[in-house]
Amino acid sequence: MLKGFKNFLMQGNLIVIAVGLVVATAFSTLIKAFTDSIITPLVSAMEGSSAGSPGLGWTVNHQFVDLGTFISAIIYFLIFMVVIYFVLVVPYRAYMRRTGNEVFSAPKPPAPVKTCPKCLSADLPAAATKCKYCASDVD
Protein backbone atom coordinates (compact mmCIF):
# COMPACT_ATOMS: atom_id res chain seq x y z
CA MET A 1 0.00 0.00 0.00
CA LEU A 2 2.79 2.45 0.89
CA LYS A 3 4.73 1.55 -2.27
CA GLY A 4 1.65 2.28 -4.37
CA PHE A 5 1.20 5.64 -2.64
CA LYS A 6 4.89 6.47 -3.21
CA ASN A 7 4.55 5.58 -6.90
CA PHE A 8 1.48 7.80 -7.13
CA LEU A 9 3.35 10.73 -5.55
CA MET A 10 6.39 10.30 -7.78
CA GLN A 11 4.52 10.45 -11.06
CA GLY A 12 6.01 13.16 -13.25
CA ASN A 13 2.73 14.87 -14.01
CA LEU A 14 1.74 15.11 -10.35
CA ILE A 15 5.00 16.83 -9.36
CA VAL A 16 4.80 19.23 -12.32
CA ILE A 17 1.21 20.14 -11.41
CA ALA A 18 2.14 20.62 -7.74
CA VAL A 19 5.06 22.91 -8.60
CA GLY A 20 2.86 24.84 -11.03
CA LEU A 21 0.18 25.27 -8.38
CA VAL A 22 2.69 26.54 -5.83
CA VAL A 23 4.18 28.98 -8.36
CA ALA A 24 0.71 30.21 -9.31
CA THR A 25 -0.20 30.76 -5.66
CA ALA A 26 3.01 32.69 -5.00
CA PHE A 27 2.54 34.73 -8.18
CA SER A 28 -1.03 35.48 -7.09
CA THR A 29 0.37 36.87 -3.83
CA LEU A 30 2.75 39.05 -5.82
CA ILE A 31 -0.06 40.41 -7.98
CA LYS A 32 -2.21 41.09 -4.92
CA ALA A 33 0.63 43.04 -3.30
CA PHE A 34 1.08 45.05 -6.50
CA THR A 35 -2.59 45.96 -6.70
CA ASP A 36 -2.94 46.66 -2.95
CA SER A 37 0.25 48.71 -2.69
CA ILE A 38 0.41 50.56 -5.99
CA ILE A 39 -2.73 50.38 -8.14
CA THR A 40 -5.39 50.87 -5.43
CA PRO A 41 -3.73 53.99 -3.94
CA LEU A 42 -3.35 55.52 -7.40
CA VAL A 43 -7.00 54.89 -8.23
CA SER A 44 -8.06 56.28 -4.85
CA ALA A 45 -5.87 59.34 -5.44
CA MET A 46 -7.65 59.97 -8.75
CA GLU A 47 -11.00 59.75 -6.95
CA GLY A 48 -9.86 62.25 -4.35
CA SER A 49 -10.21 60.07 -1.26
CA SER A 50 -7.36 60.12 1.23
CA ALA A 51 -5.45 57.57 3.25
CA GLY A 52 -1.86 57.55 4.38
CA SER A 53 0.82 55.16 5.44
CA PRO A 54 4.47 55.63 6.35
CA GLY A 55 7.21 53.74 4.52
CA LEU A 56 9.01 53.59 1.21
CA GLY A 57 6.85 55.23 -1.43
CA TRP A 58 5.31 58.54 -2.31
CA THR A 59 2.10 60.44 -1.78
CA VAL A 60 -0.17 61.32 -4.67
CA ASN A 61 -3.18 63.53 -3.87
CA HIS A 62 -3.10 62.52 -0.17
CA GLN A 63 -2.90 58.84 -1.16
CA PHE A 64 0.24 56.87 -0.23
CA VAL A 65 1.67 54.57 -2.92
CA ASP A 66 3.48 51.92 -0.88
CA LEU A 67 6.44 50.86 -2.98
CA GLY A 68 8.13 49.23 0.03
CA THR A 69 5.37 46.65 0.45
CA PHE A 70 5.54 45.76 -3.23
CA ILE A 71 9.35 45.38 -3.15
CA SER A 72 8.93 43.18 -0.07
CA ALA A 73 6.43 41.01 -1.99
CA ILE A 74 8.90 40.65 -4.89
CA ILE A 75 11.66 39.56 -2.50
CA TYR A 76 9.25 37.10 -0.84
CA PHE A 77 8.31 35.69 -4.25
CA LEU A 78 11.94 35.20 -5.29
CA ILE A 79 12.91 33.54 -2.00
CA PHE A 80 9.80 31.33 -2.17
CA MET A 81 10.62 30.20 -5.72
CA VAL A 82 14.23 29.38 -4.75
CA VAL A 83 12.99 27.31 -1.81
CA ILE A 84 10.45 25.47 -3.99
CA TYR A 85 13.15 24.77 -6.55
CA PHE A 86 15.62 23.34 -4.05
CA VAL A 87 13.03 21.51 -1.90
CA LEU A 88 10.85 20.02 -4.66
CA VAL A 89 12.41 20.19 -8.11
CA VAL A 90 16.06 19.30 -7.41
CA PRO A 91 15.31 16.23 -5.23
CA TYR A 92 12.65 15.07 -7.70
CA ARG A 93 15.09 15.37 -10.62
CA ALA A 94 17.69 13.38 -8.67
CA TYR A 95 15.12 10.69 -7.84
CA MET A 96 13.99 10.45 -11.45
CA ARG A 97 17.62 10.26 -12.68
CA ARG A 98 18.26 7.37 -10.26
CA THR A 99 15.20 5.51 -11.53
CA GLY A 100 16.15 6.11 -15.17
CA ASN A 101 13.41 8.58 -16.04
CA GLU A 102 14.38 12.08 -17.11
CA VAL A 103 11.93 14.81 -16.16
CA PHE A 104 12.24 18.56 -16.76
CA SER A 105 14.85 17.91 -19.45
CA ALA A 106 15.19 19.22 -22.97
CA PRO A 107 13.08 17.39 -25.53
CA LYS A 108 14.89 14.71 -27.49
CA PRO A 109 15.38 15.31 -31.22
CA PRO A 110 13.03 13.36 -33.46
CA ALA A 111 14.21 10.05 -34.85
CA PRO A 112 15.73 10.23 -38.35
CA VAL A 113 13.28 9.54 -41.15
CA LYS A 114 13.41 9.00 -44.88
CA THR A 115 11.02 9.39 -47.79
CA CYS A 116 9.52 6.57 -49.84
CA PRO A 117 10.50 6.98 -53.54
CA LYS A 118 7.17 5.52 -54.78
CA CYS A 119 4.43 7.13 -52.63
CA LEU A 120 6.57 10.03 -51.29
CA SER A 121 5.48 9.53 -47.66
CA ALA A 122 8.11 11.31 -45.57
CA ASP A 123 7.66 9.65 -42.17
CA LEU A 124 9.41 6.31 -42.64
CA PRO A 125 11.99 5.34 -40.00
CA ALA A 126 15.58 5.56 -41.26
CA ALA A 127 16.11 1.82 -40.74
CA ALA A 128 13.01 0.79 -42.72
CA THR A 129 13.50 -1.44 -45.75
CA LYS A 130 9.85 -1.43 -46.88
CA CYS A 131 7.33 1.42 -46.98
CA LYS A 132 4.55 0.95 -44.47
CA TYR A 133 2.04 2.59 -46.84
CA CYS A 134 2.72 1.15 -50.29
CA ALA A 135 4.97 -1.85 -49.35
CA SER A 136 7.61 -0.92 -51.90
CA ASP A 137 11.30 -1.48 -51.16
CA VAL A 138 13.09 1.53 -49.72
CA ASP A 139 16.84 1.97 -50.03
Secondary structure as UniProt FT lines:
FT   HELIX           2..9
FT   HELIX           12..34
FT   HELIX           35..39
FT   HELIX           40..47
FT   STRAND          57..60
FT   TURN            61..62
FT   STRAND          63..66
FT   HELIX           67..84
FT   HELIX           85..89
FT   HELIX           90..99
FT   STRAND          113..114
FT   TURN            117..119
FT   STRAND          124..125
FT   TURN            126..127
FT   TURN            132..134
//
